[in-house]
Amino acid sequence: MRKAAFLFPGQGAQVVGMGRSIAERFPDSRRLLDRAECILGMSLRKVMFEGPQASLDDDFTAQAAVYAASCLVVDLMESQGIRAAAIAPYSSGLYAAAYAAGVVDFETGLNLMTEADRCIREVSQDGAMGVILGLSGPEVEKLRTGMDGWAEVSILNTRHQTIVSGDSAGIDEILRRAMLAEALKTDVLSASAPYHCSLLKPADAKLAETVSRAPLKDPHTPVFSYIDCQPMTRSEQMAMMFSSQLGNPVNWVGVVEELARRELTPFVEIGPSQMLGRSVRWIHRPATVLYTDTADALEQTLESLLRSQR
């Protein structure tokens, strides 16, 4: 089946208990978790199922957990003959999206994620991220004028929810300025690096060396870039995306608008949360969004997608 757009969340989608009901109802899916633990040398399943949340919120652990939970759902979809018409990753959801599109196998995706984390740790210094509610990206951009610290618009979640990344002083200052500009709310995010900010371009350069040696294949399903919002259909495009993901902003608003313009619906959030689905509804109110965060939700989504192709 090729109709729906599959959406892949990244860090921030993690929650204690993620994937547990699916692994219990679909026992074969546990093999993927076994493989993840073997590759990583850590008890990923335990922290996913039991927490504590503080351990799950570690940057790399969160990304690996969301990757594994998302790939698990992809395999279950494939076993029912369901493939998307389009794939759209959000931030580190790029790795699971590449797996879903056949660009990487499970091990390669996880190894690339591990390498990205290593590159970030090598170059990252004083990094932080924050969220601003009630101001658009262009409005936040104007607040940067004359700042002493460094802050950039890094993610456009909706038209009025903007993520900023930079150094700690810059994030504190831009969040302060946002409240003076009548933002509804601001908050510092629990990220240890300034993701999707030019401060991480040196990490991209390091990661590019590993990506150049990775066995990437052409995607069997178009993967929409969150940088230019256009579909990627060749392995060379995916390699460029992997090599520029850390230091470039995420235009999630543009991705959703492009998918809606092409009538690539319904939207199906693949993985352990409903984070992207909520943002989709804020960006494109008529959108139908299906979820896979629990075994019940997954079965309902499978039934809906299978029924639509009869």
Secondary structure, 3 states (H helix, E strand, C coil): CECCEEEECCCCCCCCCCCHHHHHHCHHHHHHHHHHHHHHCCCHHHHHHHCCHHHHCCHHHHHHHHHHHHHHHHHHHHHCCCECCEEEECHHHHHHHHHHCCCCCHHHHHHHHHHHHHHHHHHCCCCEEEEEECCCHHHHHHCCCCCCCCEEEEEEEECCEEEEEECHHHHHHHHHHHHHCCCCEEEECCCCCCCCCHHHHHHHHHHHHHHCCCCCCCCCCCEECCCCCCEECCHHHHHHHHCCCCCCCECHHHHHHHHHHCCCCCEEECCCCCHHHHHHHHHCCCCCEEECCCHHHHHHHHHHHHHHCC
